[in-house]
Amino acid sequence: MVKAIRMTETGGPEVLQLVDIEQPRPGPGEVLIEHKAIGVNFIDTYMRSGLYPVTLPFVPGNEGAGVVLEVGPGVEDFKPGHRVAYCGGNGGGYSEQRVMPADRVLKLPDDISFERGAAMTLKGLTAWFLLRRTYPVKPGDIVLYHAAAGGVGLIFGQWAKHLGATVIGTAGSPEKIELAKAHGFDHVINYREENFVEHVREITGGKMCQVVYDSVGKDTFPASLDCLRPLGMFVSFGQSSGMVPPFSISLLQQKGSLFATRPVLFHYIAERKELDTAAEELFDVVRKGAVRIVINQRYKLEEAAKAHDDLESRRTSGTTILIP
Ligand code: NDP
């Protein structure tokens, strides 16, 4: 038996309950991981609330780092004792141990701690696909990223700066603005108090941005489109404030022949080769210090409900982990 956070119904953070569950052994192609640290992500709250459908009872959690305890038949790349990190798994992470398909697991370099591995894998690979695949950022590009002081945000800001972009962010408090400025963002706008479109116009001298990365959703739409220059790219990759409402495709024409996409990390790393490329690039920028991983919230596993409440109430910055 192992301790895990399980929910038997969807709802608020209170549905997250600490229980003892039986730990399955790894099947063919699988590894059993003992977690040393577990990542908390906004997607976990969508699965808990029912916004993204799950099968009950459900153990949330899509990111973690730890040690391989046991490998199933046919697994050759991993041995007991290997340090590993992963993202995905369709839940199952908020637990002392978990089984994962070996082809989704990464070897964690010795100089990256378990805590950083658990904090950076899903969020760092997200920053990777946004910056390196969805819209490959080039030196001289002007990019806008909402919720700059968040878990993905602080990684994104540093990485975008490293790629040579001018990086504009938005954030919800003076403290978050300072934090984002210390992590790659050249300009940060308080979007709870100010009109971010007007600020982007001022900052860019009216040129506006090549790309807007928007995970806030309802509250920043359609204003995000007004931050783009003609032929710009609108990347809607989350909905922390609620879903983007349905809109007419002719809006993209009116705003200047814009492109719009709604990407998901797991489609970008579905091929093992692409997952390896992504992880290599992520580990590289972290190991050479171009991207620092900021862990501002640590909770015990049994405090998962509080972690969700803090994340959804905009009280967090940087990344959040649970310690089993
Ligand atoms: P964050 O740490 O960024 O937390 C969300 C932030 O969004 C808050 O801190 C807050 O920052 C801002 N926010 C704005 N409006 C609201 C609101 N009404 N309620 C709550 N928060 C709000 O989370 P993550 O780093 O885990 O994830 C960032 C986003 O990226 C999420 O939307 C997530 O779903 C998305 N994502 C998408 C992926 C994909 O594959 N498409 C993969 C990974 C993440 P502030 O106070 O500054 O406004």
Residues whose N, C-alpha, C, O or C-beta is under 5 A from the ligand:
A	BS01	NDP	V40 N41 F42 I43 T126 A147 G150 G151 V152 G153 T170 A171 G172 K176 S215 V216 F237 G238 Q239 S240 S241 P263 V264 L265 L311 E312 R314 T316 G318
